[in-house]
Amino acid sequence: MTRVIAVTGATGALGARVADRVVAGAAAADATVRLVVRDATRAPRLPGAAIAEFAGGYPDTAGFAEALAGVHTLYLVSAAEAEDRLEQHFSAVRAAADAGVQRIVYTSFLGAGRPDPVFTLVRHHHETERAIAGTALRWTALRHSMYADFVPFFAVPEGEGAVIAAPAGDGRASFVSRDDLADVGAAVLLDDSEQFDGQALDVTGPEALSLADAAAVLAEVIGRPVRYENQTVEEAWATRRPSGHPDWEVEGWVTSYLAIAAGELATVSDVVPRVTGHPALTVGEHLRRHPEDWAPLVR
């Protein structure tokens, strides 16, 4: 029987990549694809992919369940950062169970196996993984490392170059390309052999870089000087609080760097080559492939 694979987040940078790859491989896997989105007008138009709209988002348990009717496998992209994100995730998991979904592939984060990771927002992923595992559904958690395209996002223009200022010390992070995350996600979704069932896979880049290393890579790619400035926690709060974002969000930003300092994001795995059959992209390779990630720094 043909499986229906539902992809959430298909209007976003990661979900769109996954949707494109799953559509490309669906026929060979005897599957069809449904893009489950909040705004159908923003959904990518992919050959053979159906579109289901649930304007209420994950908090709308009934609406999400209706959009998932007949779905076998669900690619559940974590909700955007929000104070109620965990409640949104719990609602989404209930909706999947109510709709009769048989399998969830969830986009988690590196370190989510710990109940009290330094990076506060990863605690949402820990509890969401527990909620999914507590259902009768088959599941796989893809614990993504920090995105490689965050490296230029961290950088602030300074003179002719840029500075990455953060309290990460000499800690390292295994930055991973969203291209590789999409390749892994699509491969897991299309493979219904149960080999990934009940697993939490650390999906990382091929090396762990300090932020000083990452700054050097960024400088080489953009052809301008980029330096790393190690901040204290107090300095990190002082430079980010004027953004106007709420404290819980600033705390998430600051603790993401503190997690690097603590070594919690330094894991390097072989998941990308093992699942996809190709090596994981380095930060430099990703940035050269995607100049749009760093174009604002050279304008």
Secondary structure as UniProt FT lines:
FT   STRAND          3..8
FT   TURN            10..11
FT   HELIX           13..26
FT   TURN            27..30
FT   STRAND          31..37
FT   HELIX           40..42
FT   TURN            47..48
FT   STRAND          50..53
FT   TURN            55..56
FT   TURN            58..59
FT   HELIX           61..67
FT   TURN            68..70
FT   STRAND          73..76
FT   TURN            83..84
FT   HELIX           85..99
FT   STRAND          103..109
FT   TURN            110..113
FT   TURN            120..121
FT   HELIX           122..133
FT   STRAND          138..144
FT   TURN            148..149
FT   HELIX           150..154
FT   STRAND          156..158
FT   TURN            159..160
FT   STRAND          161..166
FT   TURN            169..170
FT   STRAND          172..173
FT   HELIX           178..190
FT   TURN            195..198
FT   STRAND          199..203
FT   STRAND          209..210
FT   HELIX           211..222
FT   STRAND          226..230
FT   HELIX           233..240
FT   HELIX           241..243
FT   HELIX           247..261
FT   TURN            262..265
FT   HELIX           271..276
FT   HELIX           283..289
FT   HELIX           291..293
FT   HELIX           295..298
//
